[in-house]
């Protein structure tokens, strides 16, 4: 069935270190993946997306890696800052479908 | 540019009451959707619409109705609220297959 899950519900890193948030998906027909950041009391905000014809995409301080062989998605945040503290969600869309299916989220905490 | 606007931000209902959560977007997006967010459950799709006059069910549609009479508005109706509908509700819209733009959320408590 269609599901998106995360390996860890919480992640704690030192300020300045790199963060890696992982996500597994089960639908081999998924063709679009997206990462969102949600700060407390706010709506999710877009971080970065990637289509299934790509393995890697980079943004400002963020990189998304897609491994279709093992159905795994990761978000890498470079030089983590206090403002990166939030819950991060991955989501996927099946080819031909309209809806986005979200994972449960990972809470990222930055230690000073 | 307001983006996606949700009202009200907070609402308390008694079991059995009805209400409508409003959602409006000013980006001329064809696709609009409603999600609910519960602790440990992520975001679950309630209903969505690919254009005016067209709506469809998501993962958890029971207890909710929607309509899409204009491109801008996509209200979510609870006809008879239940405690299980206590949640934070998010409206989101997009153009094409790109990113979803979310509103700030509506926190609903049903007593």
Interface residues (C-beta under 8 A of the other chain):
Chain A: X32 X34 X36 X41 X42 X43 X44 X45 X46 X49 X89 X91 X93 X98 X99 X100 X101 X102 X103 X104 X105
Chain B: X4 X31 X33 X35 X40 X41 X42 X43 X44 X45 X48 X50 X56 X58 X59 X90 X92 X97 X98 X99 X100 X101 X102 X103 X104 X105
